[in-house]
Amino acid sequence: MNLTLEDLRREGHATIIHMRLPEKIEADRCTLRGLREPSFDMAEKLYAKVNASRDRLCKWLPWVDTIRSVEDEYTRYLVEWCRAHWSAGIGFAYAIVLKGTEQVLGCIDIFNISWEDKSGEIGYWLGDDAVGCGYMQEAVQALEAEAFAAGLHRIVIKNDVNNLRSIHVAKRCGYVLEQILHKGAWNGYLRDTAVWIKAKGAAGRLRISRR
Ligand SMILES: CC(C)(COP(=O)(O)OP(=O)(O)OC[C@H]1O[C@@H](n2cnc3c(N)ncnc32)[C@H](O)[C@@H]1OP(=O)(O)O)[C@@H](O)C(=O)NCCC(=O)NCCS
């Protein structure tokens, strides 16, 4: 089922703003490729990565258990989430691809975009074979630079207070701890959730080239 703009408005996205982000964002060692139009080839690559990394990812990401086939990846993620949110301008997901290759390392997205508050939230994951190399730090900085340039003033990263790798990404990228939401997210059980924020102007300097 494709979500329409009306569906998204009913879900509470009252102010659809048609924010635009580039479909390709270059970081130093990786490229962020926008998942605007679903492709089965990309679904296969993403599913292979999720499946190979399932044991680690499912500790922190509740959706991982719901993706059990390439068809799930294609329909539920690429079509129903990525395409619908991209076309409404309220969520932008990217595959992180190692430069000079077709190797998908993981995903990053910016979602929960509120034009009234000029805010959005970044989420991310890497496959097992891409952890520990600094790719996510690069990807976060590249995406946030574009999001600030597009008009946002505040970007949030939320993570389980026990998710140390994710916490380190937020800290290394210069995000500041704003609050702890006690029992703030459901993932099998209620998790205490740390809320990290970066305001426009506090963004680090990173050269981004657009194509
Ligand atoms: C969260 C997650 C993306 C972080 O991955 P990560 O590899 O630790 O983060 P980065 O890509 O920024 O890499 C940083 C690590 O690479 C190391 N590194 C190696 N080469 C580097 C380089 N050239 N530049 C920067 N860091 C480098 C850093 O020292 C650091 O390792 P350390 O934490 O052991 O010191 C990953 O753990 C993950 O997919 N987790 C599951 C999903 C998840 O929790 N998502 C977040 C939900 S809120």
The ligand as an SDF file (V2000), in Angstrom:
LIG
                    3D

 48 50  0  0  0  0  0  0  0  0999 V2000
   25.4500    3.1810   15.6870 C   0  0  0  0  0  0  0  0  0  0  0  0
   26.4410    2.6980   14.6280 C   0  0  0  0  0  0  0  0  0  0  0  0
   26.0250    3.1650   13.2570 C   0  0  0  0  0  0  0  0  0  0  0  0
   27.8180    3.2810   14.9850 C   0  0  0  0  0  0  0  0  0  0  0  0
   28.7950    2.6750   14.1810 O   0  0  0  0  0  0  0  0  0  0  0  0
   30.3460    3.0220   14.4260 P   0  0  0  0  0  0  0  0  0  0  0  0
   31.1150    2.2840   13.4120 O   0  0  0  0  0  0  0  0  0  0  0  0
   30.6720    2.8480   15.8560 O   0  0  0  0  0  0  0  0  0  0  0  0
   30.3890    4.5900   14.1360 O   0  0  0  0  0  0  0  0  0  0  0  0
   31.3350    5.3260   13.0990 P   0  0  0  0  0  0  0  0  0  0  0  0
   31.1040    4.7790   11.7350 O   0  0  0  0  0  0  0  0  0  0  0  0
   31.1910    6.7810   13.2940 O   0  0  0  0  0  0  0  0  0  0  0  0
   32.7820    4.8200   13.5280 O   0  0  0  0  0  0  0  0  0  0  0  0
   33.3860    5.2140   14.7340 C   0  0  0  0  0  0  0  0  0  0  0  0
   34.4190    4.1800   15.0940 C   0  0  0  0  0  0  0  0  0  0  0  0
   35.3520    4.0240   14.0040 O   0  0  0  0  0  0  0  0  0  0  0  0
   36.6820    4.2850   14.4560 C   0  0  0  0  0  0  0  0  0  0  0  0
   37.4180    4.8190   13.2980 N   0  0  0  0  0  0  0  0  0  0  0  0
   38.2700    4.1010   12.5410 C   0  0  0  0  0  0  0  0  0  0  0  0
   38.7200    4.8290   11.5240 N   0  0  0  0  0  0  0  0  0  0  0  0
   38.1290    6.0470   11.6150 C   0  0  0  0  0  0  0  0  0  0  0  0
   38.2120    7.2320   10.8420 C   0  0  0  0  0  0  0  0  0  0  0  0
   38.9670    7.2970    9.7350 N   0  0  0  0  0  0  0  0  0  0  0  0
   37.4710    8.3010   11.2190 N   0  0  0  0  0  0  0  0  0  0  0  0
   36.6990    8.2480   12.3180 C   0  0  0  0  0  0  0  0  0  0  0  0
   36.5920    7.1240   13.1020 N   0  0  0  0  0  0  0  0  0  0  0  0
   37.3100    6.0440   12.7450 C   0  0  0  0  0  0  0  0  0  0  0  0
   36.4900    5.1900   15.6540 C   0  0  0  0  0  0  0  0  0  0  0  0
   37.6030    5.1430   16.5180 O   0  0  0  0  0  0  0  0  0  0  0  0
   35.2660    4.5820   16.2750 C   0  0  0  0  0  0  0  0  0  0  0  0
   35.5740    3.3760   16.9100 O   0  0  0  0  0  0  0  0  0  0  0  0
   35.4610    3.2210   18.4990 P   0  0  0  0  0  0  0  0  0  0  0  0
   34.0570    3.6710   18.8820 O   0  0  0  0  0  0  0  0  0  0  0  0
   35.6910    1.7700   18.7210 O   0  0  0  0  0  0  0  0  0  0  0  0
   36.5090    4.1400   19.0270 O   0  0  0  0  0  0  0  0  0  0  0  0
   26.5410    1.1450   14.6130 C   0  0  0  0  0  0  0  0  0  0  0  0
   27.0360    0.7060   15.8460 O   0  0  0  0  0  0  0  0  0  0  0  0
   25.2040    0.4840   14.3650 C   0  0  0  0  0  0  0  0  0  0  0  0
   24.8400    0.2190   13.2250 O   0  0  0  0  0  0  0  0  0  0  0  0
   24.4600    0.1550   15.4510 N   0  0  0  0  0  0  0  0  0  0  0  0
   23.1750   -0.5570   15.3300 C   0  0  0  0  0  0  0  0  0  0  0  0
   22.0790    0.3720   14.8840 C   0  0  0  0  0  0  0  0  0  0  0  0
   21.8900    1.5150   15.8340 C   0  0  0  0  0  0  0  0  0  0  0  0
   22.1230    1.3780   17.0160 O   0  0  0  0  0  0  0  0  0  0  0  0
   21.4540    2.6510   15.3050 N   0  0  0  0  0  0  0  0  0  0  0  0
   21.2120    3.8190   16.0800 C   0  0  0  0  0  0  0  0  0  0  0  0
   19.8730    3.7520   16.6560 C   0  0  0  0  0  0  0  0  0  0  0  0
   19.5650    5.2430   17.5370 S   0  0  0  0  0  0  0  0  0  0  0  0
  1  2  1  0
  2  3  1  0
  2  4  1  0
  2 36  1  0
  4  5  1  0
  5  6  1  0
  6  7  2  0
  6  8  1  0
  6  9  1  0
  9 10  1  0
 10 11  2  0
 10 12  1  0
 10 13  1  0
 13 14  1  0
 14 15  1  0
 15 16  1  0
 15 30  1  0
 16 17  1  0
 17 18  1  0
 17 28  1  0
 18 19  1  0
 18 27  1  0
 19 20  2  0
 20 21  1  0
 21 22  1  0
 21 27  2  0
 22 23  1  0
 22 24  2  0
 24 25  1  0
 25 26  2  0
 26 27  1  0
 28 29  1  0
 28 30  1  0
 30 31  1  0
 31 32  1  0
 32 33  2  0
 32 34  1  0
 32 35  1  0
 36 37  1  0
 36 38  1  0
 38 39  2  0
 38 40  1  0
 40 41  1  0
 41 42  1  0
 42 43  1  0
 43 44  2  0
 43 45  1  0
 45 46  1  0
 46 47  1  0
 47 48  1  0
M  END
$$$$
